Amino acid sequence: MTLPADVRIAAESARFGFVFARRGIVPEAASSWFLPRVVGISQAMEWVATGRVFGAQEARDGGLVSRLVPDAELLPAAYALAQEIAENTSAVSVAVSRKLLWSMLGANTPWEAHRLDTRAIYELGQGTDTAEGVRSFLEKRPPKFTARIDDFTGILPEWPQRPEDMA
């Protein structure tokens, strides 16, 4: 259930497993789409085919989680990361970047990414957050971003597009 998360931090004692083959079923919750994109097809296939449970270090080594922290520090680490993002970045920039990164995983060529990121840079460059980001840098102070994602709907195609039979 954590595969769609953009960042995964694990406690050192955490254990993971894609145990479906040991139960005679297949991965669920779109794991067959997310897992190979997160960790690569070879690592995904090993974990899914064996169905074994593995520890946090293997999850980190395999790219399933971005870092490990002592058990007692898991929630504080997650809050600290969220706070860093909230206090230092433009929510619009992060949202549009997220959409670009995930949607480009299926792109056939880098030209698709170039076309979309050029469009996004142009559109965001017209907004207040870009001016504030530059101003705060020049004034050596933390930024105060105020733009809302609602101000930038339509910059990128909707992703993921829901199939008609799943609406």
Secondary structure, DSSP 8 states (H G I E B T S, - for coil): --TT-S--EEETT-EEE-GGGGGT----TTHHHHHHHHH-HHHHHHHHHH--EEEHHHHHHTTSSSEEE-GGGHHHHHHHHHHHHHHHS-HHHHHHHHHHHHHGGG-SSHHHHHHHHHHHHHHHHTSHHHHHHHHHHHTTS-------GGGGTTSS--SS---GGG-
